[in-house]
Amino acid sequence: MTQFAAPAFIDFEASSLDLIASYPIEVGLCLPDGSLHSWLIKPHVLWHDWSDSAEAIHGIRRDTLEEEGLSIRQVAHHLNELLDGQVFCDAWTFDSFWLHRLYRAADMRPSFQLESVSLLLSPTQIQRWSATRHKVIEELGLPVHRAANDARILHSTWCQVVNEVTDDQRPSLGNL
């Protein structure tokens, strides 16, 4: 079986799913070696959007961000220290919006390019993604909707989907 080197994965949690007013509140990374990094983000003074239903999903309170979050610039700096080239996510529309909002507020540019994980996958792998992801979540036993956990789940799902040997890839008896 061929082993493929894993890429870096990123995930954001946000104040809501409103693509006009929302902002990133947590970012998590899973690097190619499987190491995890995560930061809570202290909201910019102009960021006021907040969804109680989003809080119920990710479990992060706004006052926790105020007390424990790193500044926007610190988070952007950490990301730039750790990432280069292409970094992958599973919700490109939302994640690219929150990445852009973070770096714009920090008055910085990312040292990496955000891409959809679907660019890495064949049509067959895309079909297997959801079922494999559910299996990975069950196997890892990690709560979802926390950025580092979700980045780890992306990494593990990608590894399983890409490294699977399927029946149609095995040589048939006629080819031996």
Salt bridges, closest charged atoms under 4 A:
GLU26 OE2 - ARG146 NH2 2.85
ASP63 OD2 - ARG61 NH2 2.39
GLU66 OE2 - ARG62 NH2 3.53
GLU81 OE2 - HIS77 NE2 3.05
GLU81 OE1 - HIS78 ND1 3.73
GLU164 OE1 - ARG128 NE 3.69
ASP167 OD1 - ARG170 NH1 2.54
